[in-house]
Amino acid sequence: MNKKVDYPVSDIRHYLEPGPVVLVTSRWQDETDVMTLGWHTVMEFTPSLVGCIIASGNHSFELIRSSRECVINIPTADMIDTVTDIGNCSGADVDKFSRFGLHTSVAEKVRAPLLDDCFVSLECKIYDDCLIDTYNYFIFEVVKAHAAPSPKYPQTVHYTGDGQFREAGRHVSRRERFLPQNL
Amino acid sequence: MNKKVDYPVSDIRHYLEPGPVVLVTSRWQDETDVMTLGWHTVMEFTPSLVGCIIASGNHSFELIRSSRECVINIPTADMIDTVTDIGNCSGADVDKFSRFGLHTSVAEKVRAPLLDDCFVSLECKIYDDCLIDTYNYFIFEVVKAHAAPSPKYPQTVHYTGDGQFREAGRHVSRRERFLPQNL
């Protein structure tokens, strides 16, 4: 994979809007965790907002709520076994970084680590916590984005429940049909 | 396409979690509209909740806010030109149903129509309006779901911005790696 470089936070829809499974890293005090997450949506360009459901039963929930930070990392299809296995054990029982041999780098604006094997890493801070208690819904601001310059359309994985995934398929442009203000 | 039949509302993640572009229909008084939407997430199984960003500049925004209802329809890749064109004109200027030759059926629990050419239609009512004013974020409950029995993994389209789409690709099972309680 190409080394990640700075990416404009206002354009993270390019990677998140297609709906890939993501790996969310977190750190609070002396604990670090990573979880698999599929329920997220872009909410705004500027500020760059992303909403995520993080069920309160996850070990990461308290780490993220307490630190008010995380990193959203996007894996590719070649990581599907790791993605699955991370989602099927708990950071309360195991050090997932050690078990799955995850390589990490230091983030710039948060304490949670970047996952080196993921082609995108989005450093996030909680922007609004008003729906955490009612829906486990976190509204994050992406404060720093890192992305590999190529491929521009990586083969992400998308979850459908019941242990079944879809890979991202063919890239299709319809740019010529768009109004300029909608691009 | 196979005729749609009843589908359990608690399992709509099967269709929505992979992140497809959707077509949202709405009706208020004597106006009916349809819009293309890419910013959505599943929020809960039971009640069956979906969160959507609907920018207030859309003609559909007031129809949905006033009626407190809509239908989320999921199109397949063969509809990509229609999906694009619906997103690049306004219901304030044109009757999109007539312009794009959209066939509709009557919904059971809402007044907005089902789109016959879409393989899934989810009848929705606003469940919580607390983030509409601040983020244009609608929390809907899916009150009735319709889905074509096959194909089970339809070729959806996913938007990446800038007029560029990805089609859904290969279906991959990792069911054997999941804990029973996570299926």
Interface residues (C-beta under 8 A of the other chain):
Chain A: D11 R13 H14 Y15 E17 P18 G19 P20 G38 W39 H40 T41 V42 M43 E44 L49 G51 C52 I53 A77 I80 D81 T84 D85 G87 N88 C130 L131 Y135 Y137 I139 Y153 Q155 V157 H158 Y159 T160 G161 D162 G163 Q164 F165 R166 E167 A168 G169 R170 H171 V172 S173 R174 R175 E176 R177 F178 L179 N182 L183
Chain B: D11 R13 H14 Y15 E17 P18 G19 P20 G38 W39 H40 T41 V42 M43 E44 L49 G51 C52 I53 A77 I80 D81 T84 D85 G87 N88 C130 L131 Y135 Y137 I139 Y153 Q155 V157 H158 Y159 T160 G161 D162 G163 Q164 F165 R166 E167 A168 G169 R170 H171 V172 S173 R174 R175 E176 R177 F178 L179 N182 L183
